[in-house]
Amino acid sequence: MTTIKLKAPTSGSDTGRKPVRRADPSKRDRTKPLPKPVIRTDDTRAEASAPKDRENTRRDKAEYPDEKRIKIERNADHRTTKNKTDSTGQRNHRFDGKPREADTRQAEKPAKQAGLDMRDTPRREKNEPQYRQTPRRGGKVRDGYDASVKRVTTIPTVSSELPRLSKVMAERGLCSRREADNWIVNGWVKVNGAVVDTLGTRVAPDAEILISGYAKEHQAENVTILLHKPVGFVSGQAEDGYEPAAVLIKPENQWPEDTTKKTFKRGILKGLAPAGRLDIDSTGLLVLTQDGRVARHLIGEDSSVEKEYLVRVEGELSENGLKKLNHGLSLDGAALKPAKVSWQNEDQLRFVLREGKKRQIRRMCELVGLQVVGLKRIRIGSVTLGKLPMGQWRYLRADERF
């Protein structure tokens, strides 16, 4: 058996490479400056914030071969740019140190109209940002007001002879004048592309008017109520000790057969006003509404909505009296519009009128020798009283129009 004894190499020449000797920092020649490290010119803040990393980088670049120095410099760049911010003041987390580019996806999205949301339709879902259901004067942000939107207090080249903005809006059937004033002060109205929030602004009759979706949502929540008014209640404000008909609008008086399935809310009493008169000694259909469009349609100056009545009379009708009731009578010095009057039965007449002067039917009957002993309104436009019991009320259905 032969034993071979291996001899360990005694010098680096036997292995073919030089031994690695690390420099001792305590023994280096301090008369010579250290080599300057390669540092990015725009990393002055990072250089000052990481002195230990910079010293280690200098030492490594001085002692390691060139092929490793590149990797060290790259790591040093990463460390120094880690906390770097771009020119916009935003933190840049990219490793290459380049400023962050604009998001192309945001560029593809259409820019929202600056300022107020001028939607043409109400919100589709109730979980969208909330809004004040009742507009308030003053233009708060919570009411949809945005101070950054361009607003005008006067319209250029507008004559004082032109109509006010609220009147134009009412004439176009957009809302009532009162609603128009609330919408204007809340910044919900645009005229020719500019938001107008000053009351009394005059505009051209053919001006382009755009209404915010907030206003349309508020208008859609307005309610209209149909009440079968009994005798002894006035249609408007209390007078001569008589209560207004609005006191009957309470939960226990809601018609159980109301098909709208809406429940009573105390908030509906706010802004609820009668759209038309019905005498204290008359009964029948009375409309109370929060919607200015409904009120203007029923009692506006240019309203032509038919109203039908059943009138019980006593006395003897004069010659040609029925013909005069249809057309030919005058009240307060003004001729009445043509009416449709016919006998319902032997002691009851049916009246269909397109106007509503104070106590008009009673005064008309007196002019032809008749006395009214009972009057009941059964229809306004295409909405009928139907089976609604006396003293009860119901909501106007969505499919009903006056």
ZAMARGU-4260 file (C-alpha; in steps of 0.2 Angstrom, whole numbers, plus 5000, padded with zeros to 4 digits):
<rodrens>
0) 5000/5000/5000 | 5007/5016/4995 | 5004/5033/5004 | 5004/5049/4995 | 5007/5065/5005
5) 4999/5081/4997 | 5008/5097/5001 | 4998/5113/5003 | 5003/5128/4992 | 5014/5140/5000
10) 5012/5155/4989 | 4999/5163/4977 | 5009/5159/4962 | 5005/5140/4964 | 4986/5144/4962
15) 4988/5155/4947 | 4980/5171/4955 | 4985/5184/4968 | 4979/5183/4985 | 4965/5196/4990
20) 4972/5208/5003 | 4960/5220/5011 | 4966/5237/5015 | 4967/5242/5033 | 4959/5259/5036
25) 4970/5262/5051 | 4986/5260/5041 | 4981/5269/5025 | 4991/5284/5019 | 4981/5299/5025
30) 4992/5311/5015 | 4983/5306/4999 | 4964/5310/4997 | 4952/5296/4994 | 4946/5294/4976
35) 4930/5303/4973 | 4914/5292/4971 | 4903/5293/4956 | 4887/5301/4963 | 4873/5308/4953
40) 4873/5327/4952 | 4855/5329/4957 | 4857/5318/4973 | 4864/5331/4984 | 4850/5329/4997
45) 4852/5310/4997 | 4871/5312/4998 | 4870/5322/5014 | 4857/5310/5022 | 4868/5294/5020
50) 4886/5298/5025 | 4889/5280/5030 | 4883/5272/5014 | 4894/5285/5004 | 4910/5280/5014
55) 4907/5262/5011 | 4904/5265/4993 | 4921/5274/4992 | 4930/5260/5001 | 4923/5246/4990
60) 4926/5255/4974 | 4944/5258/4979 | 4947/5240/4983 | 4936/5229/4972 | 4940/5226/4953
65) 4931/5236/4940 | 4919/5222/4935 | 4911/5223/4953 | 4913/5242/4954 | 4898/5245/4941
70) 4887/5234/4952 | 4892/5244/4968 | 4889/5261/4959 | 4871/5255/4953 | 4867/5250/4971
75) 4873/5266/4977 | 4862/5275/4965 | 4847/5265/4971 | 4851/5270/4989 | 4853/5288/4985
80) 4837/5289/4974 | 4826/5280/4986 | 4819/5295/4995 | 4821/5307/4980 | 4806/5317/4975
85) 4802/5324/4958 | 4799/5342/4953 | 4780/5341/4957 | 4784/5337/4975 | 4777/5320/4974
90) 4787/5305/4980 | 4795/5295/4966 | 4796/5276/4969 | 4803/5272/4952 | 4820/5263/4953
95) 4827/5272/4938 | 4825/5289/4946 | 4815/5297/4932 | 4801/5309/4935 | 4784/5300/4935
100) 4775/5302/4919 | 4756/5307/4918 | 4744/5293/4919 | 4738/5289/4902 | 4722/5281/4909
105) 4718/5298/4916 | 4721/5307/4900 | 4710/5295/4891 | 4695/5300/4903 | 4685/5315/4897
110) 4688/5330/4909 | 4674/5334/4920 | 4666/5350/4919 | 4675/5362/4931 | 4665/5367/4946
115) 4646/5364/4948 | 4639/5347/4942 | 4627/5353/4929 | 4619/5336/4926 | 4603/5336/4915
120) 4595/5321/4924 | 4594/5317/4943 | 4605/5304/4951 | 4601/5286/4946 | 4605/5279/4963
125) 4603/5286/4980 | 4621/5280/4986 | 4629/5294/4976 | 4635/5309/4985 | 4622/5317/4996
130) 4615/5335/4993 | 4604/5346/5003 | 4586/5342/4999 | 4580/5359/5003 | 4589/5373/4995
135) 4595/5387/5006 | 4600/5405/5002 | 4618/5409/5003 | 4626/5396/4991 | 4634/5383/5002
140) 4645/5370/4996 | 4634/5357/5003 | 4620/5364/4992 | 4630/5361/4976 | 4638/5379/4976
145) 4656/5380/4970 | 4666/5396/4972 | 4678/5391/4959 | 4665/5391/4945 | 4664/5407/4935
150) 4649/5417/4940 | 4641/5432/4933 | 4631/5446/4942 | 4625/5454/4925 | 4623/5448/4908
155) 4632/5458/4895 | 4622/5469/4883 | 4606/5466/4893 | 4593/5480/4893 | 4582/5484/4908
160) 4567/5481/4897 | 4571/5462/4896 | 4562/5450/4908 | 4570/5443/4923 | 4577/5426/4923
165) 4565/5419/4935 | 4550/5425/4924 | 4558/5417/4909 | 4560/5400/4918 | 4542/5401/4924
170) 4536/5405/4907 | 4545/5390/4900 | 4537/5378/4912 | 4554/5374/4921 | 4547/5379/4938
175) 4538/5392/4948 | 4546/5409/4951 | 4548/5405/4969 | 4558/5389/4964 | 4568/5399/4951
180) 4574/5411/4965 | 4579/5397/4976 | 4588/5388/4961 | 4597/5404/4956 | 4604/5409/4974
185) 4610/5391/4975 | 4620/5392/4959 | 4609/5379/4950 | 4606/5389/4934 | 4617/5393/4919
190) 4613/5406/4906 | 4622/5405/4890 | 4636/5394/4898 | 4639/5405/4914 | 4632/5402/4931
195) 4620/5416/4937 | 4617/5417/4956 | 4611/5435/4957 | 4592/5438/4959 | 4584/5450/4947
200) 4596/5446/4933 | 4588/5450/4916 | 4590/5439/4901 | 4585/5438/4883 | 4569/5428/4880
205) 4578/5416/4869 | 4593/5414/4881 | 4600/5396/4883 | 4595/5390/4901 | 4603/5375/4909
210) 4597/5368/4925 | 4608/5358/4937 | 4603/5340/4941 | 4603/5345/4959 | 4588/5356/4956
215) 4579/5343/4946 | 4581/5330/4960 | 4574/5342/4973 | 4559/5346/4961 | 4556/5327/4958
220) 4554/5325/4977 | 4540/5338/4978 | 4523/5330/4982 | 4505/5334/4976 | 4490/5329/4986
225) 4472/5327/4982 | 4460/5331/4996 | 4441/5329/4996 | 4437/5345/5006 | 4422/5345/5017
230) 4411/5360/5020 | 4417/5372/5034 | 4436/5373/5029 | 4444/5387/5019 | 4456/5382/5005
235) 4469/5394/5009 | 4475/5403/5026 | 4463/5402/5041 | 4450/5416/5041 | 4435/5421/5051
240) 4439/5407/5063 | 4438/5394/5050 | 4453/5381/5049 | 4462/5379/5032 | 4460/5363/5023
245) 4478/5359/5025 | 4475/5353/5043 | 4467/5338/5036 | 4483/5332/5029 | 4488/5320/5043
250) 4492/5301/5044 | 4475/5295/5050 | 4466/5304/5035 | 4476/5296/5022 | 4465/5285/5010
255) 4469/5267/5014 | 4466/5263/4995 | 4480/5275/4990 | 4489/5265/4976 | 4505/5275/4977
260) 4510/5266/4993 | 4518/5282/5000 | 4518/5284/5018 | 4515/5301/5027 | 4530/5311/5031
265) 4529/5327/5041 | 4541/5336/5029 | 4527/5336/5016 | 4518/5350/5025 | 4532/5362/5022
270) 4529/5372/5006 | 4512/5364/5003 | 4500/5376/4996 | 4483/5375/4988 | 4482/5376/4969
275) 4466/5384/4967 | 4451/5390/4977 | 4436/5381/4984 | 4423/5391/4994 | 4420/5387/5012
280) 4402/5381/5008 | 4408/5370/4994 | 4415/5352/4993 | 4425/5342/4982 | 4443/5340/4974
285) 4456/5352/4981 | 4474/5351/4975 | 4488/5355/4987 | 4506/5355/4980 | 4524/5359/4983
290) 4528/5358/4964 | 4528/5376/4957 | 4525/5369/4939 | 4508/5361/4945 | 4503/5377/4953
295) 4507/5387/4938 | 4498/5375/4926 | 4482/5376/4937 | 4481/5394/4942 | 4493/5403/4931
300) 4487/5418/4921 | 4487/5408/4905 | 4480/5393/4913 | 4466/5384/4902 | 4463/5368/4913
305) 4445/5363/4913 | 4437/5361/4930 | 4420/5352/4932 | 4407/5354/4945 | 4390/5347/4950
310) 4379/5361/4956 | 4362/5359/4965 | 4350/5373/4962 | 4333/5380/4967 | 4322/5392/4958
315) 4316/5395/4940 | 4328/5397/4926 | 4324/5413/4916 | 4321/5413/4897 | 4337/5409/4887
320) 4345/5406/4905 | 4354/5390/4900 | 4361/5399/4884 | 4367/5413/4894 | 4376/5402/4906
325) 4386/5394/4892 | 4391/5411/4885 | 4385/5429/4887 | 4387/5434/4905 | 4399/5446/4913
330) 4406/5448/4930 | 4415/5464/4937 | 4413/5472/4920 | 4422/5458/4911 | 4414/5446/4899
335) 4416/5428/4905 | 4425/5414/4894 | 4413/5402/4886 | 4408/5388/4897 | 4399/5371/4896
340) 4383/5370/4906 | 4370/5357/4905 | 4356/5349/4916 | 4363/5333/4925 | 4345/5330/4932
345) 4330/5340/4936 | 4338/5350/4950 | 4356/5348/4946 | 4367/5357/4933 | 4384/5352/4927
350) 4397/5366/4924 | 4414/5365/4915 | 4424/5381/4917 | 4441/5386/4911 | 4442/5401/4923
355) 4440/5403/4942 | 4434/5420/4947 | 4428/5422/4965 | 4411/5413/4968 | 4409/5413/4949
360) 4396/5399/4948 | 4385/5406/4962 | 4385/5423/4954 | 4382/5416/4937 | 4367/5407/4943
365) 4360/5422/4952 | 4360/5432/4935 | 4348/5419/4928 | 4336/5417/4943 | 4344/5402/4951
370) 4351/5399/4969 | 4365/5387/4973 | 4361/5376/4987 | 4376/5364/4985 | 4392/5363/4974
375) 4404/5349/4972 | 4420/5349/4961 | 4423/5332/4954 | 4437/5335/4941 | 4452/5346/4937
380) 4460/5343/4920 | 4461/5324/4918 | 4462/5320/4937 | 4445/5315/4945 | 4439/5315/4963
385) 4433/5297/4960 | 4430/5286/4976 | 4440/5297/4988 | 4430/5299/5004 | 4426/5316/5011
390) 4439/5322/5023 | 4452/5310/5016 | 4467/5313/5005 | 4479/5304/4993 | 4495/5307/4983
395) 4495/5311/4965 | 4500/5296/4955 | 4515/5296/4944 | 4503/5292/4929 | 4491/5306/4932
400) 4492/5323/4923 | 4481/5338/4925
</rodrens>
